[in-house]
Amino acid sequence: MSKWCFISTRKSLIEKRNITGAKCHYLCQQISATMSIQTQIDQFEQKIGSDITIEPKDWMPDDYRKTLIRQISQHAHSEIVGMLPEGNWITRAPSLRRKAVLLAKVQDEAGHGLYLYSAAETLGVSRDQLYDQLHSGVAKYSSIFNYPTLTWADIGAIGWLVDGAAIMNQVPLCRTSYGPYARAMVRVCKEESFHQRQGYEIMLTLSKGSDIQRKMAQDALNRWWWPSLMMFGPPDAESPNTEKSVRWKIKRFTNDELRQKFVDVTVEQAKILGLTVPDKDLQWNEETGHYEFGTPNWAEFKNVVAGNGPCNKQRLETRKQAWEKGQWVRDAAMAHAEKRKNRKKAA
C-alpha cells in the first residue's frame, strides 16, 4: 500500500466511521497485509500461467505446498515399496543376464526414491517425517505394488505395463510447475524407459517360447492389466486432487486422459506380442481415434488403497523391519560424522 493511499484510508476511517487513531492504524495494517498477500497470489498465478517454474525460495500458497508434498512423497514411497515385488525375484531370475538386469533395475528404483525425497525436502518437510508417514500408514503409495509376483512373467508384466504406465504419467511431470520435482523427473524418466523396454523384452521372449511360456505371459497380462489402469488414480469426476493439480500445472493431464493414452499405446503392443488384452469391451472407435475399454473395478481399487489388498500388510511390515534393522547403520554414520567433525576442530 502506498503512503498516500495509507493516509487517505486512515483519514476516511476516522472521519466516516468515528474510529480512534490507534484502531484505525491497526485496521490499515491489516488492509495492507491483505493487499500484500493478494499481490503474492497474483504473482504466483502469473508465473504458473507463463510456465515459469516455482522454486523453493519463491512464495507459494500453502495449499500448493501441501499438494506437492502429498504427490511427491507418494511418488517417492511408491518407488521404494516398488522395489519389493521385483526384489523377490532377483535370486530366482532364469539366467545371470536376467539377474544382473533386474538387480540394476531395483537399484534404479531406490535412486528414484532418494531423488524424490530430496525434492520433497525443499518444501520444508523432513525425510524422517516422510518415513514416519509411510511406516504409520498415513501416507499412501501406488496401489499396484500391493499385488504379488507369482511367476517370472510377472516381472515382464511389471516392466511393460507398470513402468509403461509410470512413463505415461511421469514424462509430463518433467514440465511440472515445481522446479526441483521437474528436474528430478528428467533422470527418472530416462531410467524408467529402460525398465519398460526390459519388461517388454521379457514378455516378447516368453510369447515366442513354448506353450507353457506363452500361457505364463498371458496369465501375467490377465492379472496386471486392470491394476495398471487403476494406477492412474480414480476417474476425474471422483478425484479430489486432479482439478487443482492441473490448474497449478503440477499435473499436465488428468487421470482419465493419461489412462486413455496408455490403453491406446499398450493394446497395439499386445498385438505384437500375440497376447489378448483381458477386456471384453475393448474396441477401436474410428470416430474418436481411440480405443473404448471397460470400467476398472473401482471398489477393488478403494479396498487396496484402504490397506486391504493382497500384500498391503506384508509390504508395510517389510519396510518397517528394514528401517528398524538399519538403525545401526544410521547410528554408525552419525558417529563417524561426529568423529570427523571433532577431528577438524582439534586440528
C-alpha positions in Angstrom: 0.0 0.0 0.0 1.4 3.4 -1.0 2.0 6.1 1.7 -0.7 8.4 0.1 -3.3 5.5 0.0 -2.5 4.6 3.6 -3.0 8.2 4.8 -6.2 8.6 2.7 -7.7 5.3 4.1 -6.8 6.3 7.6 -8.5 9.7 7.2 -11.6 8.2 5.7 -11.9 5.7 8.6 -11.6 8.4 11.2 -14.0 10.8 9.6 -16.7 8.5 8.3 -16.7 5.8 11.0 -15.5 7.7 14.0 -12.7 5.2 14.7 -9.9 6.1 17.1 -6.4 6.7 15.7 -4.9 3.6 17.2 -7.6 1.3 16.0 -7.5 2.9 12.6 -3.8 2.3 12.3 -4.3 -1.4 13.2 -7.1 -1.7 10.5 -4.9 -0.1 7.9 -2.1 -2.5 8.7 -4.5 -5.4 8.2 -5.6 -4.0 4.8 -2.0 -3.5 3.8 -1.2 -7.1 4.7 -4.2 -8.4 2.8 -3.2 -6.5 -0.3 0.4 -7.8 0.1 -0.9 -11.4 0.2 -3.1 -10.8 -2.8 -0.1 -9.3 -4.7 1.9 -12.5 -4.0 -1.0 -14.7 -5.1 -1.3 -12.7 -8.4 2.5 -13.0 -9.0 2.3 -16.8 -8.3 -0.6 -17.2 -10.7 1.2 -15.2 -13.3 4.2 -17.4 -13.1 2.0 -20.5 -13.4 0.2 -19.1 -16.4 3.6 -18.1 -18.1 5.1 -21.6 -17.4 7.8 -20.1 -15.1 8.8 -22.8 -12.6 8.2 -22.2 -8.9 11.4 -22.6 -6.9 11.8 -23.5 -3.2 12.5 -19.9 -2.1 9.6 -18.5 -4.1 6.3 -17.6 -2.3 3.6 -20.2 -2.9 0.2 -20.8 -1.4 0.1 -23.3 1.5 -2.3 -25.5 -0.4 0.1 -25.7 -3.4 2.9 -26.7 -1.0 0.7 -29.3 0.7 -0.4 -30.7 -2.7 3.2 -31.0 -3.8 4.3 -32.7 -0.6 1.4 -35.2 -0.9 2.2 -36.0 -4.5 6.0 -36.1 -4.4 6.1 -38.1 -1.2 3.5 -40.6 -2.5 5.7 -40.9 -5.6 8.8 -41.5 -3.5 7.1 -44.1 -1.3 5.9 -45.9 -4.5 9.5 -46.1 -5.8 10.8 -47.6 -2.6 7.9 -50.0 -2.0 8.0 -50.9 -5.7 11.4 -52.5 -5.1 9.8 -55.3 -3.1 7.8 -57.2 -5.7 10.8 -57.4 -8.1 13.4 -57.8 -5.4 11.7 -61.0 -4.6 12.8 -62.4 -8.0 16.5 -61.4 -8.0 17.7 -64.7 -6.7 15.3 -66.7 -8.9 15.9 -65.0 -12.3 16.3 -67.6 -15.0 19.8 -66.5 -16.1 22.8 -64.5 -14.9 22.0 -61.8 -17.5 18.4 -61.5 -16.2 19.7 -61.4 -12.7 22.1 -58.5 -13.4 19.5 -56.5 -15.3 16.8 -56.9 -12.6 19.4 -56.0 -9.9 20.2 -52.8 -11.8 16.5 -52.0 -12.2 15.8 -52.4 -8.4 18.8 -50.3 -7.7 17.5 -47.6 -10.0 14.2 -47.6 -8.1 16.0 -46.9 -4.9 17.7 -44.0 -6.5 14.4 -42.6 -7.8 13.0 -42.7 -4.2 16.1 -40.7 -3.0 15.7 -38.0 -5.7 12.1 -37.6 -4.9 12.6 -37.5 -1.1 15.2 -34.8 -1.7 12.7 -32.8 -3.8 10.1 -33.1 -1.1 12.5 -31.8 1.5 12.8 -28.5 -0.4 9.2 -27.9 0.6 10.0 -27.8 4.3 9.2 -31.4 5.3 12.0 -33.6 6.7 12.8 -37.1 5.4 12.2 -38.6 8.9 8.7 -37.1 8.7 8.1 -38.7 5.3 9.3 -42.1 6.6 7.1 -41.9 9.6 4.1 -41.2 7.5 4.9 -44.2 5.3 5.6 -46.6 8.2 2.5 -45.5 10.2 0.2 -46.0 7.2 -0.8 -42.3 7.0 1.0 -41.8 3.6 -0.1 -43.7 0.6 1.8 -45.3 -2.3 0.7 -46.7 -5.6 -1.9 -49.4 -5.2 -0.3 -51.6 -7.8 2.6 -52.6 -5.5 0.2 -54.4 -3.2 -0.2 -57.3 -5.7 2.0 -60.4 -5.6 4.6 -61.5 -8.2 3.7 -65.2 -8.7 5.8 -66.1 -11.8 8.8 -64.8 -13.7 6.4 -63.5 -16.3 5.1 -61.0 -13.7 8.5 -59.3 -13.8 8.0 -58.8 -17.5 4.4 -57.6 -17.0 5.5 -55.1 -14.3 8.2 -53.7 -16.6 5.9 -53.5 -19.6 2.7 -52.4 -18.0 3.5 -50.8 -14.6 6.6 -49.0 -15.8 4.8 -48.2 -19.1 2.0 -46.5 -17.1 4.6 -44.8 -15.0 6.3 -43.3 -18.0 2.9 -42.1 -19.4 2.3 -40.3 -16.1 5.8 -39.1 -15.4 7.1 -37.7 -18.8 4.6 -34.8 -18.4 6.0 -34.2 -14.9 9.3 -33.2 -16.5 7.3 -30.0 -17.2 5.6 -29.7 -13.8 5.4 -26.3 -12.3 7.7 -27.0 -9.3 11.4 -26.8 -10.4 13.0 -29.5 -8.1 10.3 -32.0 -9.0 10.6 -31.4 -12.7 14.4 -31.7 -12.7 14.3 -34.9 -10.7 11.9 -36.4 -13.2 14.2 -35.9 -16.2 16.6 -38.7 -15.0 13.8 -40.8 -13.5 12.0 -40.9 -16.9 15.2 -41.9 -18.8 15.7 -44.8 -16.5 12.0 -45.8 -16.5 12.2 -46.0 -20.3 14.9 -48.6 -19.9 12.8 -50.5 -17.4 9.8 -50.6 -19.7 11.9 -52.0 -22.5 13.4 -54.6 -20.2 9.9 -55.8 -19.2 8.6 -55.8 -22.8 11.7 -57.8 -23.9 10.9 -60.5 -21.3 7.3 -60.7 -22.5 8.4 -60.9 -26.1 10.8 -63.8 -25.3 8.0 -65.6 -23.4 5.5 -65.0 -26.1 7.8 -66.6 -28.7 8.7 -69.5 -26.5 6.9 -72.8 -25.6 3.2 -73.2 -25.0 3.8 -73.0 -21.2 5.8 -69.8 -21.6 3.1 -68.2 -23.7 0.4 -69.2 -21.2 2.6 -67.7 -18.5 2.8 -64.4 -20.3 -0.9 -64.3 -21.0 -1.7 -65.1 -17.3 0.6 -62.3 -16.2 -1.2 -59.9 -18.6 -4.6 -61.0 -17.3 -3.6 -60.3 -13.7 -1.8 -57.0 -14.2 -3.9 -55.3 -16.8 -6.6 -53.9 -14.6 -4.3 -52.9 -11.7 -2.2 -51.0 -14.3 -5.2 -49.0 -15.4 -6.0 -48.2 -11.8 -2.5 -46.8 -11.4 -3.6 -43.5 -12.9 -5.9 -42.9 -10.0 -9.7 -42.7 -9.8 -11.9 -41.2 -12.5 -11.6 -37.5 -12.9 -15.2 -37.0 -11.5 -14.2 -38.8 -8.3 -10.6 -37.4 -7.9 -10.4 -34.7 -5.2 -7.0 -33.5 -6.3 -6.9 -33.6 -10.1 -8.6 -30.3 -10.9 -6.4 -28.4 -8.5 -3.2 -30.1 -9.7 -4.0 -29.5 -13.3 -4.8 -25.8 -12.7 -1.5 -25.3 -10.9 0.3 -27.3 -13.7 1.6 -29.8 -11.1 0.0 -32.3 -13.4 -0.3 -31.6 -17.2 -3.0 -34.2 -17.9 -6.0 -35.6 -16.0 -6.2 -39.3 -14.7 -8.6 -40.2 -17.5 -6.6 -38.6 -20.2 -3.4 -40.5 -19.2 -5.4 -43.7 -18.9 -6.7 -43.3 -22.4 -3.2 -42.7 -23.8 -1.9 -45.8 -22.0 -4.6 -48.0 -23.5 -4.2 -46.7 -27.0 -0.4 -47.5 -26.9 -0.4 -50.7 -25.0 -3.1 -52.5 -26.9 -1.0 -52.2 -30.1 2.0 -53.5 -28.2 0.0 -56.5 -27.0 -0.9 -57.3 -30.7 2.8 -57.6 -31.5 3.2 -60.0 -28.6 0.3 -62.0 -29.8 -1.4 -61.7 -26.4 -5.0 -60.9 -25.7 -6.0 -57.9 -23.5 -8.5 -59.2 -20.9 -11.3 -56.7 -21.7 -14.4 -57.9 -23.5 -15.5 -54.3 -24.0 -12.3 -53.3 -25.8 -12.9 -51.9 -29.3 -11.5 -49.3 -31.7 -13.6 -46.2 -32.3 -13.0 -44.8 -35.7 -14.7 -41.5 -35.0 -12.7 -40.7 -31.9 -9.5 -42.4 -33.0 -9.2 -44.1 -29.6 -9.9 -47.5 -28.0 -13.0 -47.8 -25.9 -12.4 -50.0 -22.9 -14.3 -51.4 -19.9 -14.5 -49.9 -16.4 -11.9 -51.0 -13.9 -13.2 -52.4 -10.6 -13.0 -49.2 -8.6 -14.4 -51.0 -5.5 -11.2 -53.2 -5.5 -9.1 -50.1 -6.1 -10.6 -48.4 -3.0 -10.2 -51.5 -1.0 -6.5 -51.8 -1.8 -5.8 -48.1 -1.2 -7.6 -48.5 2.2 -4.9 -51.2 3.1 -6.8 -54.3 2.4 -5.0 -55.5 -0.8 -3.3 -58.9 -1.2 0.1 -57.7 0.0 -0.6 -54.4 1.9 0.4 -55.6 5.3 3.4 -57.6 4.0 4.8 -54.6 2.1 4.4 -52.2 5.0 5.9 -54.7 7.5 8.9 -55.3 5.3 9.6 -51.6 5.0 9.3 -51.1 8.8 11.6 -54.1 9.5 14.2 -52.7 7.0 14.0 -49.3 8.8 14.4 -50.8 12.3 17.2 -53.3 11.3 19.1 -50.5 9.6 19.2 -48.3 12.7 22.8 -49.4 13.5 23.9 -48.2 10.0 22.4 -44.8 10.6 23.9 -44.6 14.1 27.3 -45.6 12.8 27.2 -43.0 10.0 26.2 -40.3 12.5 29.0 -41.3 14.9 31.5 -41.2 12.1 30.4 -37.8 11.0 30.7 -36.5 14.6 34.2 -38.0 14.9 35.3 -36.3 11.7 33.8 -33.0 12.9 35.7 -33.3 16.2 39.0 -34.1 14.4 38.7 -30.9 12.3 38.0 -28.8 15.4 41.1 -30.3 17.2 43.2 -29.6 14.1 
